[in-house]
Amino acid sequence: MDLSEFNTEDLLLAAIKSEIGANEAYTKLAGGVKNAFLKDRLKFLAEEEMKHRETLITVFKETFMGKEPVVPDETPVPLPDIVVPDEKVPLSRILQSAMDAEIAAHEFYKSLTGRFDNPTMQASIAYLAAMEMGHYNLLQMDKQMAEDFEDYDEYWPMMHAGP
């Protein structure tokens, strides 16, 4: 990902904003699913995104000598959001949106790592990149399970109806 046209402050603020948005999306998704395992996974991801936010705030403050980050309403940095549409959209499509956002975050953080000379800052950002890839892998498994159940409903419409 080419981040050369953006300054480091804007990139960090965009990253913080993105983590806040991901937390909100996963929290909303968790509130709308019935499967207890998936609900727990989404709550876990929401908590992870808040930890990422805290890491980014620490990096921001250390990079800009204690300056408090002010997250803008809009950012010039193009990072995808997790799209949480209405209930009629198949869960697998929503999970794919989340996977796309996680991959973009992974690539973003990999590119952002090069902005820092400090090995601790580089390691912190590289760790976030690895975490985002881990999130992608978790979501990939959940998406496959969602697709399997969507297929069952398509071929066996009363599969979950009960006796």
LUMTIBA-350151 format. One record per atom (N, C-alpha, C): residue number from 1; atom name; x, y, z. Coordinates in Angstrom, 1 decimal. Layout:
<pts>
+-----+------+--------+--------+--------+
!   n ! atom !      u !      v !      w !
+-----+------+--------+--------+--------+
! NUM !   CA !      X !      Y !      Z !
...
+-----+------+--------+--------+--------+
</pts>
This chain:
<pts>
+-----+------+--------+--------+--------+
!   n ! atom !      u !      v !      w !
+-----+------+--------+--------+--------+
!   1 !    N !    0.8 !   -1.2 !    0.0 !
!   1 !   CA !    0.0 !    0.0 !    0.0 !
!   1 !    C !    0.9 !    1.2 !    0.0 !
!   2 !    N !    0.7 !    2.1 !   -0.9 !
!   2 !   CA !    1.5 !    3.3 !   -1.0 !
!   2 !    C !    0.9 !    4.4 !   -0.2 !
!   3 !    N !    1.6 !    4.8 !    0.9 !
!   3 !   CA !    1.1 !    5.8 !    1.8 !
!   3 !    C !    1.9 !    7.1 !    1.7 !
!   4 !    N !    2.7 !    7.2 !    0.6 !
!   4 !   CA !    3.7 !    8.3 !    0.5 !
!   4 !    C !    3.0 !    9.7 !    0.4 !
!   5 !    N !    1.8 !    9.8 !    0.0 !
!   5 !   CA !    1.2 !   11.1 !   -0.1 !
!   5 !    C !    0.6 !   11.6 !    1.2 !
!   6 !    N !    0.7 !   10.8 !    2.3 !
!   6 !   CA !    0.1 !   11.2 !    3.6 !
!   6 !    C !    1.2 !   11.4 !    4.6 !
!   7 !    N !    1.0 !   12.3 !    5.5 !
!   7 !   CA !    1.9 !   12.5 !    6.6 !
!   7 !    C !    1.6 !   11.5 !    7.7 !
!   8 !    N !    2.6 !   11.3 !    8.6 !
!   8 !   CA !    2.5 !   10.2 !    9.6 !
!   8 !    C !    1.4 !   10.6 !   10.6 !
!   9 !    N !    1.2 !   11.8 !   10.9 !
!   9 !   CA !    0.1 !   12.2 !   11.9 !
!   9 !    C !   -1.2 !   11.8 !   11.3 !
!  10 !    N !   -1.5 !   12.1 !   10.0 !
!  10 !   CA !   -2.8 !   11.8 !    9.4 !
!  10 !    C !   -3.0 !   10.3 !    9.3 !
!  11 !    N !   -1.9 !    9.6 !    9.1 !
!  11 !   CA !   -2.0 !    8.1 !    9.0 !
!  11 !    C !   -2.3 !    7.5 !   10.4 !
!  12 !    N !   -1.7 !    8.0 !   11.4 !
!  12 !   CA !   -2.0 !    7.5 !   12.7 !
!  12 !    C !   -3.4 !    7.8 !   13.2 !
!  13 !    N !   -3.9 !    9.0 !   12.9 !
!  13 !   CA !   -5.2 !    9.4 !   13.2 !
!  13 !    C !   -6.2 !    8.6 !   12.4 !
!  14 !    N !   -6.0 !    8.3 !   11.2 !
!  14 !   CA !   -6.8 !    7.5 !   10.4 !
!  14 !    C !   -6.9 !    6.1 !   10.9 !
!  15 !    N !   -5.8 !    5.6 !   11.4 !
!  15 !   CA !   -5.7 !    4.2 !   12.0 !
!  15 !    C !   -6.5 !    4.2 !   13.2 !
!  16 !    N !   -6.4 !    5.2 !   14.1 !
!  16 !   CA !   -7.2 !    5.2 !   15.3 !
!  16 !    C !   -8.7 !    5.2 !   15.0 !
!  17 !    N !   -9.1 !    6.1 !   14.0 !
!  17 !   CA !  -10.5 !    6.2 !   13.6 !
!  17 !    C !  -10.9 !    4.8 !   13.0 !
!  18 !    N !  -10.1 !    4.2 !   12.3 !
!  18 !   CA !  -10.5 !    2.9 !   11.7 !
!  18 !    C !  -10.7 !    1.8 !   12.8 !
!  19 !    N !   -9.9 !    1.8 !   13.8 !
!  19 !   CA !  -10.0 !    0.9 !   14.9 !
!  19 !    C !  -11.3 !    1.1 !   15.7 !
!  20 !    N !  -11.6 !    2.4 !   15.9 !
!  20 !   CA !  -12.9 !    2.8 !   16.6 !
!  20 !    C !  -14.1 !    2.3 !   15.7 !
!  21 !    N !  -14.0 !    2.5 !   14.4 !
!  21 !   CA !  -15.1 !    2.0 !   13.5 !
!  21 !    C !  -15.2 !    0.5 !   13.5 !
!  22 !    N !  -14.1 !   -0.2 !   13.5 !
!  22 !   CA !  -14.1 !   -1.7 !   13.6 !
!  22 !    C !  -14.7 !   -2.2 !   14.9 !
!  23 !    N !  -14.4 !   -1.5 !   16.0 !
!  23 !   CA !  -15.0 !   -1.9 !   17.3 !
!  23 !    C !  -16.5 !   -1.7 !   17.2 !
!  24 !    N !  -17.0 !   -0.6 !   16.7 !
!  24 !   CA !  -18.4 !   -0.4 !   16.6 !
!  24 !    C !  -19.1 !   -1.4 !   15.7 !
!  25 !    N !  -18.5 !   -1.7 !   14.6 !
!  25 !   CA !  -19.1 !   -2.7 !   13.6 !
!  25 !    C !  -19.2 !   -4.1 !   14.3 !
!  26 !    N !  -18.1 !   -4.5 !   14.9 !
!  26 !   CA !  -18.1 !   -5.9 !   15.5 !
!  26 !    C !  -19.1 !   -5.9 !   16.7 !
!  27 !    N !  -19.2 !   -4.8 !   17.4 !
!  27 !   CA !  -20.2 !   -4.8 !   18.5 !
!  27 !    C !  -21.6 !   -4.8 !   18.0 !
!  28 !    N !  -21.9 !   -4.1 !   16.9 !
!  28 !   CA !  -23.2 !   -4.2 !   16.3 !
!  28 !    C !  -23.5 !   -5.5 !   15.8 !
!  29 !    N !  -22.5 !   -6.1 !   15.1 !
!  29 !   CA !  -22.7 !   -7.5 !   14.6 !
!  29 !    C !  -23.0 !   -8.5 !   15.7 !
!  30 !    N !  -22.2 !   -8.4 !   16.8 !
!  30 !   CA !  -22.4 !   -9.3 !   17.9 !
!  30 !    C !  -23.8 !   -9.2 !   18.5 !
!  31 !    N !  -24.4 !   -8.0 !   18.5 !
!  31 !   CA !  -25.7 !   -7.8 !   19.0 !
!  31 !    C !  -26.8 !   -8.4 !   18.1 !
!  32 !    N !  -26.4 !   -8.7 !   16.8 !
!  32 !   CA !  -27.4 !   -9.1 !   15.9 !
!  32 !    C !  -27.4 !  -10.6 !   15.5 !
!  33 !    N !  -26.4 !  -11.4 !   16.1 !
!  33 !   CA !  -26.3 !  -12.8 !   15.8 !
!  33 !    C !  -26.8 !  -13.6 !   16.9 !
!  34 !    N !  -27.4 !  -14.8 !   16.6 !
!  34 !   CA !  -27.9 !  -15.7 !   17.6 !
!  34 !    C !  -26.9 !  -16.7 !   18.1 !
!  35 !    N !  -26.0 !  -17.1 !   17.1 !
!  35 !   CA !  -25.0 !  -18.2 !   17.4 !
!  35 !    C !  -24.1 !  -17.7 !   18.5 !
!  36 !    N !  -24.1 !  -18.4 !   19.7 !
!  36 !   CA !  -23.3 !  -17.9 !   20.8 !
!  36 !    C !  -21.8 !  -17.9 !   20.5 !
!  37 !    N !  -21.3 !  -18.9 !   19.8 !
!  37 !   CA !  -19.9 !  -18.9 !   19.4 !
!  37 !    C !  -19.5 !  -17.7 !   18.6 !
!  38 !    N !  -20.3 !  -17.4 !   17.6 !
!  38 !   CA !  -20.0 !  -16.3 !   16.7 !
!  38 !    C !  -20.2 !  -15.0 !   17.5 !
!  39 !    N !  -21.2 !  -14.9 !   18.3 !
!  39 !   CA !  -21.4 !  -13.7 !   19.2 !
!  39 !    C !  -20.1 !  -13.4 !   20.0 !
!  40 !    N !  -19.6 !  -14.5 !   20.6 !
!  40 !   CA !  -18.4 !  -14.4 !   21.5 !
!  40 !    C !  -17.2 !  -14.0 !   20.6 !
!  41 !    N !  -17.1 !  -14.5 !   19.4 !
!  41 !   CA !  -16.0 !  -14.2 !   18.5 !
!  41 !    C !  -16.0 !  -12.7 !   18.2 !
!  42 !    N !  -17.2 !  -12.2 !   17.8 !
!  42 !   CA !  -17.3 !  -10.8 !   17.4 !
!  42 !    C !  -17.1 !   -9.9 !   18.6 !
!  43 !    N !  -17.5 !  -10.3 !   19.8 !
!  43 !   CA !  -17.2 !   -9.5 !   21.0 !
!  43 !    C !  -15.7 !   -9.4 !   21.2 !
!  44 !    N !  -15.0 !  -10.6 !   21.0 !
!  44 !   CA !  -13.6 !  -10.7 !   21.2 !
!  44 !    C !  -12.9 !   -9.7 !   20.2 !
!  45 !    N !  -13.3 !   -9.7 !   18.9 !
!  45 !   CA !  -12.8 !   -8.9 !   17.9 !
!  45 !    C !  -13.0 !   -7.4 !   18.2 !
!  46 !    N !  -14.2 !   -7.1 !   18.7 !
!  46 !   CA !  -14.4 !   -5.7 !   19.1 !
!  46 !    C !  -13.5 !   -5.2 !   20.2 !
!  47 !    N !  -13.2 !   -6.1 !   21.2 !
!  47 !   CA !  -12.3 !   -5.8 !   22.3 !
!  47 !    C !  -10.8 !   -5.6 !   21.7 !
!  48 !    N !  -10.5 !   -6.5 !   20.8 !
!  48 !   CA !   -9.2 !   -6.4 !   20.2 !
!  48 !    C !   -9.0 !   -5.1 !   19.5 !
!  49 !    N !  -10.0 !   -4.6 !   18.8 !
!  49 !   CA !   -9.9 !   -3.4 !   18.1 !
!  49 !    C !   -9.6 !   -2.2 !   19.0 !
!  50 !    N !  -10.2 !   -2.3 !   20.2 !
!  50 !   CA !  -10.0 !   -1.2 !   21.2 !
!  50 !    C !   -8.6 !   -1.3 !   21.8 !
!  51 !    N !   -8.0 !   -2.5 !   21.9 !
!  51 !   CA !   -6.6 !   -2.6 !   22.3 !
!  51 !    C !   -5.7 !   -2.0 !   21.2 !
!  52 !    N !   -6.1 !   -2.2 !   20.0 !
!  52 !   CA !   -5.3 !   -1.6 !   18.9 !
!  52 !    C !   -5.3 !   -0.1 !   18.9 !
!  53 !    N !   -6.5 !    0.4 !   19.2 !
!  53 !   CA !   -6.7 !    1.9 !   19.4 !
!  53 !    C !   -5.8 !    2.4 !   20.4 !
!  54 !    N !   -5.7 !    1.7 !   21.6 !
!  54 !   CA !   -4.8 !    2.2 !   22.7 !
!  54 !    C !   -3.4 !    2.1 !   22.3 !
!  55 !    N !   -3.0 !    1.1 !   21.6 !
!  55 !   CA !   -1.6 !    1.0 !   21.1 !
!  55 !    C !   -1.3 !    2.1 !   20.2 !
!  56 !    N !   -2.2 !    2.4 !   19.3 !
!  56 !   CA !   -2.0 !    3.5 !   18.3 !
!  56 !    C !   -1.9 !    4.9 !   19.0 !
!  57 !    N !   -2.7 !    5.1 !   20.1 !
!  57 !   CA !   -2.7 !    6.3 !   20.8 !
!  57 !    C !   -1.3 !    6.5 !   21.5 !
!  58 !    N !   -0.8 !    5.4 !   22.0 !
!  58 !   CA !    0.5 !    5.4 !   22.6 !
!  58 !    C !    1.6 !    5.7 !   21.6 !
!  59 !    N !    1.5 !    5.1 !   20.4 !
!  59 !   CA !    2.5 !    5.4 !   19.4 !
!  59 !    C !    2.4 !    6.9 !   19.0 !
!  60 !    N !    1.2 !    7.4 !   18.8 !
!  60 !   CA !    1.0 !    8.8 !   18.5 !
!  60 !    C !    1.6 !    9.7 !   19.5 !
!  61 !    N !    1.3 !    9.5 !   20.7 !
!  61 !   CA !    1.9 !   10.3 !   21.8 !
!  61 !    C !    3.4 !   10.3 !   21.8 !
!  62 !    N !    3.9 !    9.1 !   21.7 !
!  62 !   CA !    5.4 !    9.0 !   21.7 !
!  62 !    C !    6.0 !    9.6 !   20.5 !
!  63 !    N !    5.4 !    9.5 !   19.3 !
!  63 !   CA !    5.9 !   10.1 !   18.1 !
!  63 !    C !    5.8 !   11.6 !   18.1 !
!  64 !    N !    4.7 !   12.2 !   18.7 !
!  64 !   CA !    4.5 !   13.6 !   18.6 !
!  64 !    C !    4.6 !   14.2 !   20.0 !
!  65 !    N !    5.5 !   13.7 !   20.8 !
!  65 !   CA !    6.0 !   14.3 !   22.1 !
!  65 !    C !    4.8 !   14.6 !   23.0 !
!  66 !    N !    3.9 !   13.6 !   23.3 !
!  66 !   CA !    2.9 !   13.8 !   24.2 !
!  66 !    C !    1.6 !   14.4 !   23.7 !
!  67 !    N !    1.6 !   14.9 !   22.5 !
!  67 !   CA !    0.4 !   15.5 !   21.9 !
!  67 !    C !   -0.8 !   14.5 !   21.9 !
!  68 !    N !   -1.9 !   15.0 !   22.3 !
!  68 !   CA !   -3.1 !   14.1 !   22.4 !
!  68 !    C !   -3.7 !   14.0 !   20.9 !
!  69 !    N !   -4.0 !   12.8 !   20.5 !
!  69 !   CA !   -4.6 !   12.7 !   19.2 !
!  69 !    C !   -6.1 !   13.2 !   19.1 !
!  70 !    N !   -6.4 !   13.9 !   18.1 !
!  70 !   CA !   -7.8 !   14.4 !   17.9 !
!  70 !    C !   -8.2 !   13.7 !   16.6 !
!  71 !    N !   -9.1 !   12.7 !   16.8 !
!  71 !   CA !   -9.6 !   11.9 !   15.7 !
!  71 !    C !  -10.6 !   12.7 !   14.8 !
!  72 !    N !  -10.3 !   12.8 !   13.6 !
!  72 !   CA !  -11.2 !   13.6 !   12.7 !
!  72 !    C !  -12.5 !   12.9 !   12.3 !
!  73 !    N !  -13.5 !   13.6 !   12.0 !
!  73 !   CA !  -14.7 !   13.0 !   11.5 !
!  73 !    C !  -14.5 !   12.3 !   10.2 !
!  74 !    N !  -13.7 !   12.9 !    9.3 !
!  74 !   CA !  -13.3 !   12.3 !    8.0 !
!  74 !    C !  -11.8 !   12.3 !    7.9 !
!  75 !    N !  -11.3 !   11.4 !    7.2 !
!  75 !   CA !   -9.9 !   11.3 !    7.0 !
!  75 !    C !   -9.6 !   11.1 !    5.5 !
!  76 !    N !   -8.5 !   11.7 !    5.1 !
!  76 !   CA !   -8.1 !   11.6 !    3.6 !
!  76 !    C !   -7.5 !   10.2 !    3.3 !
!  77 !    N !   -7.2 !    9.4 !    4.3 !
!  77 !   CA !   -6.6 !    8.1 !    4.1 !
!  77 !    C !   -7.7 !    7.1 !    3.8 !
!  78 !    N !   -7.6 !    6.4 !    2.6 !
!  78 !   CA !   -8.7 !    5.5 !    2.2 !
!  78 !    C !   -8.5 !    4.1 !    2.9 !
!  79 !    N !   -9.2 !    3.9 !    4.0 !
!  79 !   CA !   -9.2 !    2.6 !    4.7 !
!  79 !    C !  -10.7 !    2.2 !    4.6 !
!  80 !    N !  -10.9 !    0.9 !    4.2 !
!  80 !   CA !  -12.3 !    0.4 !    4.1 !
!  80 !    C !  -12.9 !    0.2 !    5.5 !
!  81 !    N !  -14.2 !    0.4 !    5.5 !
!  81 !   CA !  -15.0 !    0.2 !    6.7 !
!  81 !    C !  -15.6 !   -1.2 !    6.6 !
!  82 !    N !  -16.0 !   -1.7 !    7.7 !
!  82 !   CA !  -16.8 !   -3.0 !    7.7 !
!  82 !    C !  -18.2 !   -2.5 !    7.5 !
!  83 !    N !  -18.9 !   -3.1 !    6.5 !
!  83 !   CA !  -20.2 !   -2.7 !    6.2 !
!  83 !    C !  -21.2 !   -3.6 !    6.9 !
!  84 !    N !  -22.1 !   -3.0 !    7.7 !
!  84 !   CA !  -23.1 !   -3.8 !    8.4 !
!  84 !    C !  -24.5 !   -3.3 !    7.9 !
!  85 !    N !  -24.9 !   -4.0 !    6.8 !
!  85 !   CA !  -26.2 !   -3.6 !    6.3 !
!  85 !    C !  -27.4 !   -4.2 !    7.1 !
!  86 !    N !  -28.6 !   -4.1 !    6.5 !
!  86 !   CA !  -29.8 !   -4.6 !    7.2 !
!  86 !    C !  -29.7 !   -6.1 !    7.3 !
!  87 !    N !  -30.7 !   -6.7 !    8.0 !
!  87 !   CA !  -30.7 !   -8.1 !    8.4 !
!  87 !    C !  -30.9 !   -9.0 !    7.2 !
!  88 !    N !  -31.3 !   -8.5 !    6.0 !
!  88 !   CA !  -31.6 !   -9.4 !    4.9 !
!  88 !    C !  -30.3 !   -9.8 !    4.1 !
!  89 !    N !  -29.2 !   -9.2 !    4.4 !
!  89 !   CA !  -28.0 !   -9.5 !    3.8 !
!  89 !    C !  -27.4 !  -10.8 !    4.5 !
!  90 !    N !  -27.0 !  -11.8 !    3.7 !
!  90 !   CA !  -26.4 !  -13.0 !    4.3 !
!  90 !    C !  -25.2 !  -12.7 !    5.2 !
!  91 !    N !  -25.1 !  -13.3 !    6.3 !
!  91 !   CA !  -24.0 !  -13.1 !    7.2 !
!  91 !    C !  -22.7 !  -13.3 !    6.5 !
!  92 !    N !  -22.6 !  -14.3 !    5.6 !
!  92 !   CA !  -21.3 !  -14.5 !    4.9 !
!  92 !    C !  -20.8 !  -13.3 !    4.2 !
!  93 !    N !  -21.7 !  -12.5 !    3.6 !
!  93 !   CA !  -21.3 !  -11.3 !    2.9 !
!  93 !    C !  -20.8 !  -10.2 !    3.9 !
!  94 !    N !  -21.4 !  -10.1 !    5.0 !
!  94 !   CA !  -21.0 !   -9.2 !    6.0 !
!  94 !    C !  -19.6 !   -9.6 !    6.5 !
!  95 !    N !  -19.4 !  -10.9 !    6.8 !
!  95 !   CA !  -18.1 !  -11.4 !    7.2 !
!  95 !    C !  -17.0 !  -11.2 !    6.1 !
!  96 !    N !  -17.4 !  -11.3 !    4.9 !
!  96 !   CA !  -16.5 !  -11.0 !    3.8 !
!  96 !    C !  -16.0 !   -9.5 !    3.8 !
!  97 !    N !  -17.0 !   -8.6 !    4.1 !
!  97 !   CA !  -16.7 !   -7.2 !    4.3 !
!  97 !    C !  -15.7 !   -7.0 !    5.4 !
!  98 !    N !  -15.9 !   -7.7 !    6.5 !
!  98 !   CA !  -15.0 !   -7.6 !    7.6 !
!  98 !    C !  -13.6 !   -8.2 !    7.3 !
!  99 !    N !  -13.6 !   -9.3 !    6.5 !
!  99 !   CA !  -12.3 !   -9.8 !    6.1 !
!  99 !    C !  -11.5 !   -8.9 !    5.2 !
! 100 !    N !  -12.3 !   -8.2 !    4.3 !
! 100 !   CA !  -11.6 !   -7.2 !    3.4 !
! 100 !    C !  -11.0 !   -6.1 !    4.2 !
! 101 !    N !  -11.7 !   -5.6 !    5.2 !
! 101 !   CA !  -11.2 !   -4.5 !    6.0 !
! 101 !    C !  -10.0 !   -5.0 !    6.8 !
! 102 !    N !  -10.0 !   -6.2 !    7.3 !
! 102 !   CA !   -8.9 !   -6.7 !    8.1 !
! 102 !    C !   -7.6 !   -6.9 !    7.2 !
! 103 !    N !   -7.8 !   -7.3 !    6.0 !
! 103 !   CA !   -6.7 !   -7.4 !    5.0 !
! 103 !    C !   -6.1 !   -6.1 !    4.7 !
! 104 !    N !   -7.0 !   -5.1 !    4.5 !
! 104 !   CA !   -6.6 !   -3.7 !    4.2 !
! 104 !    C !   -5.8 !   -3.1 !    5.4 !
! 105 !    N !   -6.3 !   -3.4 !    6.6 !
! 105 !   CA !   -5.6 !   -2.9 !    7.8 !
! 105 !    C !   -4.2 !   -3.6 !    7.9 !
! 106 !    N !   -4.1 !   -4.9 !    7.6 !
! 106 !   CA !   -2.9 !   -5.6 !    7.6 !
! 106 !    C !   -1.9 !   -4.9 !    6.7 !
! 107 !    N !   -2.3 !   -4.7 !    5.4 !
! 107 !   CA !   -1.4 !   -4.0 !    4.4 !
! 107 !    C !   -1.1 !   -2.6 !    4.9 !
! 108 !    N !   -2.0 !   -1.9 !    5.4 !
! 108 !   CA !   -1.8 !   -0.5 !    5.9 !
! 108 !    C !   -0.7 !   -0.5 !    6.9 !
! 109 !    N !   -0.9 !   -1.4 !    8.0 !
! 109 !   CA !    0.1 !   -1.4 !    9.0 !
! 109 !    C !    1.5 !   -1.9 !    8.6 !
! 110 !    N !    1.5 !   -2.8 !    7.6 !
! 110 !   CA !    2.8 !   -3.2 !    7.1 !
! 110 !    C !    3.5 !   -2.0 !    6.5 !
! 111 !    N !    2.8 !   -1.2 !    5.7 !
! 111 !   CA !    3.4 !   -0.1 !    5.0 !
! 111 !    C !    3.7 !    1.0 !    6.1 !
! 112 !    N !    2.9 !    1.2 !    7.1 !
! 112 !   CA !    3.1 !    2.2 !    8.1 !
! 112 !    C !    4.4 !    1.9 !    8.9 !
! 113 !    N !    4.7 !    0.7 !    9.1 !
! 113 !   CA !    5.9 !    0.3 !    9.9 !
! 113 !    C !    7.2 !    1.0 !    9.4 !
! 114 !    N !    7.3 !    1.2 !    8.1 !
! 114 !   CA !    8.5 !    1.9 !    7.5 !
! 114 !    C !    8.6 !    3.4 !    7.9 !
! 115 !    N !    7.6 !    4.0 !    8.4 !
! 115 !   CA !    7.6 !    5.4 !    8.8 !
! 115 !    C !    8.4 !    5.7 !   10.1 !
! 116 !    N !    8.7 !    4.6 !   10.8 !
! 116 !   CA !    9.3 !    4.8 !   12.1 !
! 116 !    C !   10.8 !    4.3 !   12.1 !
! 117 !    N !   11.6 !    5.1 !   12.7 !
! 117 !   CA !   13.0 !    4.7 !   12.9 !
! 117 !    C !   13.2 !    4.0 !   14.2 !
! 118 !    N !   12.3 !    4.3 !   15.2 !
! 118 !   CA !   12.4 !    3.6 !   16.5 !
! 118 !    C !   12.0 !    2.2 !   16.4 !
! 119 !    N !   12.9 !    1.2 !   16.8 !
! 119 !   CA !   12.5 !   -0.2 !   16.7 !
! 119 !    C !   11.3 !   -0.6 !   17.5 !
! 120 !    N !   11.1 !    0.1 !   18.6 !
! 120 !   CA !    9.9 !   -0.2 !   19.5 !
! 120 !    C !    8.6 !    0.1 !   18.7 !
! 121 !    N !    8.6 !    1.3 !   18.1 !
! 121 !   CA !    7.5 !    1.7 !   17.3 !
! 121 !    C !    7.2 !    0.8 !   16.1 !
! 122 !    N !    8.3 !    0.5 !   15.4 !
! 122 !   CA !    8.2 !   -0.5 !   14.3 !
! 122 !    C !    7.6 !   -1.8 !   14.7 !
! 123 !    N !    8.1 !   -2.3 !   15.9 !
! 123 !   CA !    7.6 !   -3.6 !   16.4 !
! 123 !    C !    6.1 !   -3.5 !   16.8 !
! 124 !    N !    5.7 !   -2.4 !   17.3 !
! 124 !   CA !    4.3 !   -2.2 !   17.7 !
! 124 !    C !    3.4 !   -2.2 !   16.5 !
! 125 !    N !    3.8 !   -1.5 !   15.5 !
! 125 !   CA !    3.0 !   -1.4 !   14.3 !
! 125 !    C !    3.0 !   -2.7 !   13.5 !
! 126 !    N !    4.1 !   -3.4 !   13.5 !
! 126 !   CA !    4.2 !   -4.7 !   12.8 !
! 126 !    C !    3.4 !   -5.7 !   13.6 !
! 127 !    N !    3.3 !   -5.6 !   14.9 !
! 127 !   CA !    2.5 !   -6.5 !   15.7 !
! 127 !    C !    1.0 !   -6.3 !   15.3 !
! 128 !    N !    0.6 !   -5.0 !   15.2 !
! 128 !   CA !   -0.8 !   -4.8 !   14.7 !
! 128 !    C !   -1.1 !   -5.4 !   13.4 !
! 129 !    N !   -0.1 !   -5.3 !   12.5 !
! 129 !   CA !   -0.3 !   -5.9 !   11.1 !
! 129 !    C !   -0.5 !   -7.4 !   11.3 !
! 130 !    N !    0.2 !   -8.1 !   12.1 !
! 130 !   CA !    0.1 !   -9.5 !   12.3 !
! 130 !    C !   -1.2 !   -9.8 !   13.0 !
! 131 !    N !   -1.7 !   -9.0 !   13.9 !
! 131 !   CA !   -3.0 !   -9.2 !   14.6 !
! 131 !    C !   -4.1 !   -9.1 !   13.6 !
! 132 !    N !   -4.0 !   -8.1 !   12.7 !
! 132 !   CA !   -5.1 !   -8.0 !   11.7 !
! 132 !    C !   -5.2 !   -9.2 !   10.8 !
! 133 !    N !   -4.0 !   -9.8 !   10.5 !
! 133 !   CA !   -4.1 !  -11.0 !    9.7 !
! 133 !    C !   -4.7 !  -12.2 !   10.5 !
! 134 !    N !   -4.4 !  -12.2 !   11.8 !
! 134 !   CA !   -5.0 !  -13.2 !   12.6 !
! 134 !    C !   -6.6 !  -13.0 !   12.6 !
! 135 !    N !   -7.0 !  -11.8 !   12.7 !
! 135 !   CA !   -8.5 !  -11.5 !   12.6 !
! 135 !    C !   -9.0 !  -12.0 !   11.3 !
! 136 !    N !   -8.3 !  -11.7 !   10.2 !
! 136 !   CA !   -8.8 !  -12.2 !    8.9 !
! 136 !    C !   -9.0 !  -13.7 !    8.9 !
! 137 !    N !   -8.0 !  -14.4 !    9.5 !
! 137 !   CA !   -8.1 !  -15.9 !    9.5 !
! 137 !    C !   -9.2 !  -16.4 !   10.4 !
! 138 !    N !   -9.5 !  -15.8 !   11.5 !
! 138 !   CA !  -10.6 !  -16.1 !   12.3 !
! 138 !    C !  -12.0 !  -15.9 !   11.5 !
! 139 !    N !  -12.1 !  -14.8 !   10.9 !
! 139 !   CA !  -13.3 !  -14.4 !   10.2 !
! 139 !    C !  -13.5 !  -15.4 !    9.0 !
! 140 !    N !  -12.4 !  -15.8 !    8.4 !
! 140 !   CA !  -12.4 !  -16.7 !    7.2 !
! 140 !    C !  -13.1 !  -18.0 !    7.6 !
! 141 !    N !  -12.7 !  -18.5 !    8.8 !
! 141 !   CA !  -13.4 !  -19.8 !    9.3 !
! 141 !    C !  -14.8 !  -19.5 !    9.6 !
! 142 !    N !  -15.2 !  -18.4 !   10.2 !
! 142 !   CA !  -16.6 !  -18.1 !   10.5 !
! 142 !    C !  -17.4 !  -17.9 !    9.2 !
! 143 !    N !  -16.8 !  -17.3 !    8.2 !
! 143 !   CA !  -17.5 !  -17.1 !    7.0 !
! 143 !    C !  -17.8 !  -18.5 !    6.3 !
! 144 !    N !  -16.8 !  -19.4 !    6.3 !
! 144 !   CA !  -17.1 !  -20.7 !    5.7 !
! 144 !    C !  -18.2 !  -21.4 !    6.4 !
! 145 !    N !  -18.3 !  -21.3 !    7.8 !
! 145 !   CA !  -19.4 !  -21.9 !    8.5 !
! 145 !    C !  -20.7 !  -21.3 !    8.1 !
! 146 !    N !  -20.7 !  -19.9 !    8.0 !
! 146 !   CA !  -21.9 !  -19.2 !    7.7 !
! 146 !    C !  -22.4 !  -19.7 !    6.3 !
! 147 !    N !  -21.4 !  -19.8 !    5.4 !
! 147 !   CA !  -21.8 !  -20.2 !    4.0 !
! 147 !    C !  -22.4 !  -21.6 !    4.0 !
! 148 !    N !  -21.8 !  -22.5 !    4.8 !
! 148 !   CA !  -22.3 !  -23.9 !    4.9 !
! 148 !    C !  -23.8 !  -23.9 !    5.4 !
! 149 !    N !  -24.1 !  -23.1 !    6.5 !
! 149 !   CA !  -25.4 !  -23.0 !    7.0 !
! 149 !    C !  -26.4 !  -22.3 !    6.0 !
! 150 !    N !  -25.9 !  -21.3 !    5.3 !
! 150 !   CA !  -26.7 !  -20.7 !    4.3 !
! 150 !    C !  -27.1 !  -21.7 !    3.2 !
! 151 !    N !  -26.1 !  -22.5 !    2.8 !
! 151 !   CA !  -26.4 !  -23.6 !    1.9 !
! 151 !    C !  -27.4 !  -24.6 !    2.4 !
! 152 !    N !  -27.3 !  -25.0 !    3.7 !
! 152 !   CA !  -28.3 !  -25.9 !    4.2 !
! 152 !    C !  -29.7 !  -25.3 !    4.1 !
! 153 !    N !  -29.9 !  -24.0 !    4.4 !
! 153 !   CA !  -31.2 !  -23.4 !    4.3 !
! 153 !    C !  -31.7 !  -23.3 !    2.9 !
! 154 !    N !  -30.7 !  -23.2 !    1.9 !
! 154 !   CA !  -31.2 !  -23.2 !    0.5 !
! 154 !    C !  -31.6 !  -24.5 !    0.0 !
! 155 !    N !  -31.0 !  -25.6 !    0.4 !
! 155 !   CA !  -31.3 !  -26.9 !    0.0 !
! 155 !    C !  -32.3 !  -27.6 !    0.9 !
! 156 !    N !  -32.3 !  -27.3 !    2.1 !
! 156 !   CA !  -33.3 !  -27.9 !    3.1 !
! 156 !    C !  -33.9 !  -26.7 !    3.9 !
! 157 !    N !  -34.9 !  -26.1 !    3.2 !
! 157 !   CA !  -35.5 !  -24.8 !    3.8 !
! 157 !    C !  -36.0 !  -25.0 !    5.3 !
! 158 !    N !  -36.4 !  -26.1 !    5.7 !
! 158 !   CA !  -36.9 !  -26.3 !    7.1 !
! 158 !    C !  -35.9 !  -26.9 !    8.0 !
! 159 !    N !  -34.6 !  -26.9 !    7.6 !
! 159 !   CA !  -33.5 !  -27.5 !    8.3 !
! 159 !    C !  -33.5 !  -27.2 !    9.8 !
! 160 !    N !  -33.8 !  -25.9 !   10.1 !
! 160 !   CA !  -33.6 !  -25.4 !   11.5 !
! 160 !    C !  -35.0 !  -25.2 !   12.1 !
! 161 !    N !  -36.1 !  -25.7 !   11.5 !
! 161 !   CA !  -37.4 !  -25.5 !   12.0 !
! 161 !    C !  -37.8 !  -26.2 !   13.3 !
! 162 !    N !  -37.2 !  -27.4 !   13.5 !
! 162 !   CA !  -37.5 !  -28.2 !   14.6 !
! 162 !    C !  -38.7 !  -29.1 !   14.4 !
! 163 !    N !  -39.1 !  -29.9 !   15.4 !
! 163 !   CA !  -40.2 !  -30.8 !   15.3 !
! 163 !    C !  -41.5 !  -30.2 !   15.3 !
+-----+------+--------+--------+--------+
</pts>
